[in-house]
């Protein structure tokens, strides 16, 4: 489940972000407790807390004293906006350069896409 390419807290945070983007976690949903995640994945609770704190810092989840962590309203929309911006700024230029180097055009890419050409 975990790899050596990134800190575990970051991988855990990315997993929660993925669940938000996929709609598996919705506004008002409770995240599993730090203790539960730590036990399920055999992680240090500090690692889980760090991942959750970053989600709080980004206002994707909120702490409710004595109750736990909950997904905030608009978390998915906020994530979509930031992830799209990051993709266009960081990932797309490198991908576009690779496409150009390989001499691929839009028709070839669409035909090779899962499900065939659009």
C-alpha positions in Angstrom: 0.0 0.0 0.0 2.8 2.4 0.9 5.8 3.1 -1.3 9.2 4.8 -0.7 8.6 7.6 -3.2 6.9 9.9 -0.7 6.4 10.2 3.0 3.6 8.0 4.3 1.6 11.0 5.7 1.6 12.5 2.2 0.5 9.2 0.7 -2.3 9.0 3.2 -3.4 12.6 2.5 -3.3 11.8 -1.2 -5.6 8.8 -0.6 -8.1 11.0 1.2 -7.9 13.6 -1.6 -8.5 10.9 -4.1 -11.6 9.8 -2.2 -12.8 13.4 -2.2 -12.3 13.8 -5.9 -14.0 10.5 -6.6 -17.0 11.5 -4.5 -16.5 8.6 -2.1 -16.3 11.2 0.7 -18.9 13.9 0.6 -19.4 17.2 2.6 -20.4 16.3 6.2 -18.9 12.8 6.0 -16.8 11.9 9.0 -13.2 10.7 8.4 -12.2 7.5 10.2 -10.5 8.4 13.5 -6.8 8.8 13.8 -6.7 5.8 16.1 -8.7 3.7 13.6 -6.5 4.5 10.6 -3.4 4.0 12.7 -4.6 0.5 13.7 -5.9 -0.5 10.3 -2.7 0.5 8.5 -0.3 -0.1 11.3 0.8 3.5 11.3 2.1 5.8 14.0 -0.9 8.0 15.1 1.4 11.1 14.6 1.7 10.2 11.0 -2.1 10.0 10.6 -2.5 13.3 12.5 0.0 15.0 10.3 -1.9 14.0 7.2 -5.2 15.1 8.7 -3.7 18.4 9.8 -2.7 19.2 6.3 -6.3 18.5 5.2 -7.5 20.9 7.9 -4.9 23.5 6.9 -6.3 23.4 3.4 -9.9 23.6 4.8 -10.8 20.4 3.1 -11.8 18.9 6.5 -12.7 20.5 9.8 -12.1 19.3 13.4 -15.2 19.1 15.5 -14.1 19.1 19.1 -14.9 15.7 20.7 -16.5 14.4 17.5 -13.7 14.0 14.9 -12.9 15.2 11.4 -15.5 16.0 8.9 -15.4 16.9 5.2 -16.2 20.6 4.7 -18.7 22.0 2.3 -17.1 22.8 -1.1 -14.1 20.6 -0.4 -14.4 18.7 -3.7 -14.9 21.9 -5.8 -11.9 23.4 -4.1 -9.8 20.3 -4.8 -10.9 20.2 -8.4 -9.8 23.8 -9.0 -6.5 23.3 -7.3 -5.7 19.9 -8.9 -6.7 21.2 -12.4 -4.4 24.2 -11.9 -1.6 22.1 -10.7 -2.0 19.6 -13.6 -1.9 22.4 -16.1 1.1 24.1 -14.4 3.2 21.0 -13.5 2.1 17.9 -15.4 0.7 19.2 -18.7 3.9 20.9 -20.0 6.0 17.7 -19.6 3.3 15.6 -21.1 2.8 17.9 -24.0 6.6 17.9 -24.6 6.6 14.1 -24.6 3.7 13.9 -27.0 5.5 16.3 -29.4 8.8 14.3 -29.1 7.0 11.1 -30.0 5.2 12.8 -33.0 1.8 11.8 -31.8 -1.2 13.8 -32.9 -4.7 14.2 -31.5 -6.2 11.4 -33.7 -3.6 8.9 -32.6 -4.1 9.8 -29.0 -7.8 9.5 -29.2 -7.6 6.1 -31.0 -5.2 4.8 -28.3 -7.4 6.1 -25.4 -9.3 3.5 -23.4 -12.6 3.0 -25.0 -11.3 4.1 -28.5 -11.7 7.3 -30.4 -14.3 9.9 -29.3 
